[in-house]
Amino acid sequence: MIGAPQYLLTLYIAEREGDEETPISPGYVADALDRSPPAATERLQNLDAKGLVEYEPYEGATLTAEGRDAATDLYDTYRTLSRFCRDVLGLDDHEDEAMELVGNVSQTVAERLAATLLRDEADRDEADGSTETGSQSSPDTLAE
């Protein structure tokens, strides 16, 4: 289910990666989440009412400081889930699956999953006799 976490994360990623100029248009968010523009606009207005974004009609939305803090945590969880879906479950659409799950996983579960993935990577590297991170992941995969 697509909810507030996915909207916050979509705005965060768009701002972070420079896909869009801020404010981020409702059309961009709608396309990214496969929602209608009116549905995206309504959700952005709701997030504005909660103080998580600043929404300007016909312009778009920008994360507030509170929204950015929440989105940063969601992004860390998203990256961990994406890596789990890719490396452990072998899913090609790992980013889509992670986006679906991101608002439904507690911070505790995300942190333990990240630690397990790092430990498993270290164990594989040790078994391979290498001292560097495996070629499947980048230093950017879990933490920046």
RATA-V43592 format. One record per pair of residues at least 4 apart in sequence whose C-alpha atoms are under 6 Angstrom apart, sorted by the first residue. I is the first residue (numbers start at 0). J is the second residue. Records with the same first field share a line. If there is no record, write none. Layout:
I=J, J
This chain:
4=102
5=9
7=70
8=70
11=15
12=16
13=17, 18, 19
22=59, 60, 61
23=59, 60
24=59
25=29, 39, 40, 59
26=36
29=33, 34, 35, 36, 39
46=51, 52
47=51, 52, 53, 54
51=63, 65, 66
52=61, 62, 63
53=60, 61
54=59, 60
55=59
62=66, 67
63=67
66=70
67=71
70=74
73=77
76=109
77=81, 97, 101
79=113, 141
80=97
81=93, 94, 97
82=86
83=87
84=88, 90, 93
85=89, 90, 93
97=101
108=112
115=119
124=129
139=143
